[in-house]
Amino acid sequence: MRRRPAALAAELCLVLLPTAACTGATPGSAAPAPSAAAPATGAAGCPAERAAPDPDRPVVDLEFSLAEDLRTVTGTESVVFTPDRPTGELVFRLVPNGPDATAVGNRLTVDAARGDDVVAGGYESAGAGAPGGLYVLTLAEQLAAGESTAVELDFTLSLGDGGFERLGTAADVSWFASGAPLLAWEPGVGWARDPFVALTGETASSPVSDTTIAVEAPADLTVLMTGDQDEPTRAREGRRTWTSHEPVARDVSVAVGRFTTAETEVAGVRVTTGVLPGSGRDPARLARATAEAIEQLGARFGDFPYATLTVPWLPDFGGGIEYPSSILLASDAEVVLVHEVAHMWFYGMVGDSQFRDPWLDESFASYAESVTGEPDADRVSRLLAAEGDVGGSMASFADDRRYVTAVYGKGAAMLLTAREQAGAEAFDAAVRCFVDATAWSIATPADVAAALADLPAALAVLQQAGALDAEDLPG
């Protein structure tokens, strides 16, 4: 989901490391030792342990079938949804119908929808072209909070040409992330109908769901996807079915290709990587680099959120896109891998409205790059003085450069400065408090302010950078 276009990647590298460290270092290169782990608790009121996912979270079953042409996916999505506030509809976001994705030939169509409570279904605009950015199911009666409904949607996904997108095809590989209708519910708020924007970023908001995935594909290809994968089974002549389960997935990614894979384990996490033929890349080296990133980031932010992490290495399109327990890696730069692994904490576990509060994942993931080396103080100062509010919504930025500079660059500089002002140990403890308190939810800036309540110097930095408003502050 979080994409880092090559033309703008320098904006992020300017925050943290000397330029040489940001220009194509191969994953697996040596990095400084991680900082000492922060205390398990921080500010008063910090939870004794990480919050558990909602037992009434949605249950999602996804079935994908990739055609022999590797460009067409047909599927069925089953959802059991239990809202925490009354609603008379279900709203699904069709991410492949956003302006960037459709421009290269991607499209998601809902072919049929059914459910005992469903009386109608249809497309709704979200600033995208046909067939629409949202699909809405109208229910016969309003659901009360805590009341469940079950629905099924049949869909067809068309994959466009390869590029730095969530979906596409290239030599020996196809990938489809956000390739099914995405339940657009924000617990405690309601349906997220935020518009798509013409920026290299996301506008989705989705709850964690207990998710099972099945992918049928040509038998000579390997599937790497979100979740804890089982060994494939033969579905029919020339086809195999791959399955996985992720109990806390906001969304899923799937890559299908002629991957050579490697595995390793770190801190109880199974890491699986895959590289394509002719790439000259080593999957074992990538696995070691990924494990190192997990250790470094875990020392700063607490235990890794998932039991597995899958990293298919796509052609070098110049960035990376993170999904729960999976990363679509499309860059040789070490810092990109670290950034995307950091998103397992910030977006995967600690969710956010990606339209309203993009800094809650992008600024934190960019700040997390600092675990690989000493930040450049002059660059941090320059970016902290850059124009634009870190806390702007996706609609508030005129172009990609202003968005990246403010949310990625200035946001990371803001958090680095807040850490320096408050003291590293106290700040790390407070951030871990934020992580544990808001795990598996959709966080808000007020949650960050609450975690930093005992660190006025840090709060002042975030206010001055435009990440927090007065109404976000405790008391």
N, C-alpha and C positions, 0 to 999 in steps of 0.2 A: 504494500500500500504506500509506504512512504518512498517516493522516488527521488533519486539524486542525479539530475541530469549533468553530464560531463561539463557543459558550459558554465554551470553554476557551482560545481563541487569546490572550486577554489574558495568560494565565500565561506564554506564550512572549515576548510583546512586552515584558513587564516586565523581562526579562533584559537586553535590549540597548539599546533606543532610547527616546527620548521618546515618550509616548503618542500624540502626533499622527502619528507615523510608522507607527503600527500599526493605524490605524483607517480602512482603505479607500483608501489611496494606490493610484492606478492604476498597474499595471506600465508602465514607461517613464518614470516621473518621475526627476528627476536624483538621483544618489547621490554621496557623496564618492568621491574617487579611491581605487583599491585600494591596499593596502599593497604594499611592494616584495616581489618574489618571494623566497621563502626559498632558502637554498643547496640545491643538488641532493643533497648528502649531509649526514648528521647524525652520530649516534652511531657509535662504532666498530662495524664489522660491517654497516653499512647497505649494501644492495645498490647496485651501480654503475648499475643500470637497473631499471625496473619488471619484476616477475615476469610471465612469460608464462602464459596459461591452459593447463591440463592438456591435452596432445594426445589423451588418452583420455577426455575429457569426453563426456557424453551427446550424441547427435545426435537432435534432435527436429524432426519435421515436423508442423505443425498445419494442418488444413483446417477452416474455418468457413463455414457458409452461413446467412445471416440471412434469415428469412422475411419476406414482405411485411408482416406485422403488426408487424414490428420488435420482437417480444417472444419469438421462438423462434429458437434457434440450434442447428443440428445440425452435428456435426463428427466428424472422425477424427484421432486422434493416433498417430503412429508414433514409437517410441523405440528407439534402439540404446543399450544400457546396458552399461558395462564397470566393474564395481565395483573398488575398491582394497582390498577385504577380502572374505572369503567370505560368500555369502548364498544362501539358497534361496527368496527371494521378492522381489517388487517392490512397493513401497508408494507409493501416490499419494494426495496430499492433495486433498480436494474442498473448496476454499476457499468456493465459493458456498453450501455447506451449513452454514456457521457460523451462530451464533444471530442476529447482526445482519442478515446477508444474507437468511436464510430468513424473518425477521420481515416483510420487505417484499415477499415473493413470489418471491425468487430460489431456484433449485434446479438442481443438476447431477446427472444420472443417467447411469451407465455402462450402455449398452445391450448391448454385446458386447465380448469381449476374446479375442485370439488370439495365438499365437506357437508356434513349434516346440517350445519348452521349457515352455509353459504347460500345467498340468494342471487348474487350478481358479482361480476368481476370485470375490470376494465383498466385501461391505461390512464395515467395522469401525467401531465407534463412536469418536468423538473429542470427546465431549461435545456433540454436535449431534443434532438430530432426524433422522428418516428422510429420505433413504435412507442416512445415515451420513456421517461426516467423512473416512473413509479408504476406499480401494479397494485390496485386496491380491490380487496374482497369485501363486499358488503354482507353483513350478517343479518339473519332474520330478526334477531333481538339483541339488545345490548348485553354484553358480558359484564357481569359484576366483578369487582376485584376478587381474585382468588378462584374464579370460575374458568374452566378450561374449554378449549375448542380444538378440533383436529381438522387440518386441511391438507390437500395434496395439489401440487402444481406440476404439470408436464411442460417442458420447455425445450427449445432448440437454441443452441449457441453456435454462431458462426465466428470463426477465428480469422483475423486479418493477417497481414504480413508482419514479420518479426520487427520489433523495435522496442524502445524502452516503455513498455506498457504492461499492464497486468495480464494481458492475453495476447497470444500471437503464435506464429509458426516460423521456424527457420530450419536449416538443414539438420536432420536427425532429431528434431524435437518440436513438440507443441506444449504450450502451457496455458492454463486457464485458472486465474485467481479471481475471486468474486464472480465466478462463472455461473452462479445460480441466483435466483431472487433472494435478496438479503432482507431479513426481518428488520424493519427500521424503527424499533421501539427503544425509547430511553426510559428505563424504570424511574418512576416518580415524576415523569414529565409527560410522556405520551409519544405520539408518532412524530418522527423527524422527517419533515418534508422540505428540508433545506435544498436550495437549488444547486445544480452543478455550476462550477465556475471555470473560466478559461485560464486556470493556473495549474502548475505541475504539483498538484496536491489532492487531498481527498475531502469529501464533504459528508461522509457517512457517519451514522451513529447506530450501533447495534449492540445488543446484550450478549453476554456469554451464553452459549447453548451447549447442551449435552449432544454432541454431534458424531454421527457415524457416516462414513463415506465408503462407497463402492465404486470402483472405476474399472470398466471393461475396456480393453485395448488390444491391439494386435500383439500376438504372443511373443514376438521378437523384441518388444520394447519393455522398458522398465518404468514403473511409476514411482515417483517421489512426491509425497504430499503431507499436508497437515495431519497430525495425529500419530498414534502408535500403530504402525503397520504390521499386518500379518503377512505370512508368505502367500503368494498368489495361488489361485486355483484355476484349473482349466475350465472355462465357461462353455466353449464349443470349439469346433475345429478352427485352429488358427487364432484363437482368442483366449485371453486370460483375464481373470477378475482379481483386482487388488482391493483390499479393504483396510480401513483404519478406524480408530476411535479416539476422539479428543473430547473429554468431558467439559472443557471450558473454552470453546472456540467461538470467537465473535464472527469469524468468517474463515474461509478455507482457500488454500491454493493447491493446485495439482500441476505437476510437470511430467510429461510422458516422452521418453526419448531413448536413444541408444547409450544410456549412461553406464559408465564403469563406476562402481560404488566402493566406498570404504566406510568402516564404522570404528568408533572409539567410545569410551565411556568416561565421564568426568562427573564427580559429585553426584553419582546416581542417575545422571542424565545420559541417555543413549543418543549419540550424534551420528547421523548418516549423511554422507556427502556423495555427490555424483558429478562426473565430468563427461563431456561429449568427445567422441572420437576426433582425432586430429587437432585437439585443442592444445596439446602439449602440457596439460595441467595434471597434477597429481592429486587424486581424491584423498589419499592418506594425509598429505600435507595440509590440505584444506580442513580435514577433520581435526588435525592437531591445532591449527590456528583457531578454529571455532571453539574447541575445548578450552584453549587458553583465554579466549574472550569471555567465555562463561565464568571461568575462575576469577578473572580480573573484575568483572562487573558484579559477580556475586559477593566479592569482598566489600564492595561499596554499597550495594543495594539489598543484599539478602539473598536467600536461596532462589535459584532459577525456578521460574514459575511452572515449567512443564516437565513431564517425564522424558520427552524426546525432543530433538531438534533435527529437522531435515533441511539440507542445503543443496539443492540442485544448482550447478554452475552453468548458466546460460551463456550464449555468445556475449561478447563485451559491448553492451549497449550503453555503458557509462554510469551504472548506479546499482541500486538494490531496492527491493520491495519486500517489506516484512508482512508476514501473516502469523497467526498463532501457531507456534511450534514449527514454523517453516519459513524459509527465506528464499526468495528468487534472487540469486546473486548474479549480477551482470557487470562486474567490475573486478579489476585486479588489485585495486587499492585496499590496503589493510584497514584503513580507517572506515571504509564503507562497511566492511564485515562487522567491525565493532559497533558501528552505529546501528546496524540492523539487528544485531543480537541484543543491544540495549532496548530496542523496541519490544522485546518479549516482556520486559517489565512495564514499559511506558507505551501503551496502546494495547498490547496483548492482555496483560493482567490489570493494570490501572488504565481503564478505558477513558475516553473523552468524546465529546461532540467534536468531530474533526472539522466541522464547519464553524462552530461557534468559538472553540478554544483550541486551535491547532498547536499552540505553544505547549500545551500540557503533555504532548508526546514528542514533538519535534525538538523543542528547546531542551528537554531533559535528555533525549537520545543524543543530541549534539554535545551537550555538556558531558555526557558519559564517555565520549571519546577521550576525555582527559585521563582516563585510567591507563592509556598507552604511553603517556609521556608528560613532561612538564609543560604546562601552557606557556605561550609566549605573551608576556605581560603587556608589551606595547600593542600587540594586535588585539588583545582583550580590551584594552582601553579605547582603542580606535573604534572597535565595533560597538562597545557600550555607548559611545557617543553618536552612533549612526541615527539617522532619522527613522521615524516610525515607532509605533507602540508594539511591543512584543505581544501584547494580549489582543491584538486585532483579530476580527473574524476573517474568514476566507474572502468575504465580500469587500473587505476594507483595503485590499492591496491592488494597486493598479496593474502590476505585472509581476512576473516571476522573480525578477531581480529584487524588487522591494520586499516581496514575500520572503524570499530566502534570506536576505540580509537581516530583516527584522526578526523572523521567527527562529531560524536556525542560528544565524551568526550572533545577532545581538542577544537573543535568548540564551544561548550558551554562555556568552560573556557575562550576562546578568547573573546567572547561577554560579559561575566561577567567582565572580566578585562578591556575591552574597556569602559564599562559603569562606572566602578570605576574611570578610568583615566580621562574620559571626564566630569564626574558628572552625577548622575542618571537622574536629570530632563532634562538636555540638550540631553543626549543620548536617553532617552525615547521619547522625542519630535522628534528627528531625525529618529528613527525607525518608529514612527507613520507616519512621512512624507514619508518614503520609502513604507510603507504599502499602504497609500492612493494614492500615485503617481503611483504605479505599480499594483493596484488592477485589477484583472481579466485578467491580461496579463501574459506573461512568462518573468520573471525578469532575470537580469544578474548581475554579481558582480559589473559591472560599475554603476548599479542603486543604489546599497548599497553605493558605494563610493560617488556618487553624493549627497545622503542624509546626509552623514557624512562629507561633504566638509568643514563645519565650525568647525569641531572637529578634529584637526590634531592629538591629542593624541590618539583618537580612531582609526583613519586611520593607525597610526603607529603600533598599536597592531595587526590589521588585516593583514597588510603587513608582519610583522614579523612571523605571524602564517601561512603564505602562502595562505591566502584566497584571497588576492588582488595582482595583478601584476601591474607593472608600467603603462601599457596601460589602466588599469581600472580607474586610478585616474583622477579626473577632471583637465582640463587645459592641 
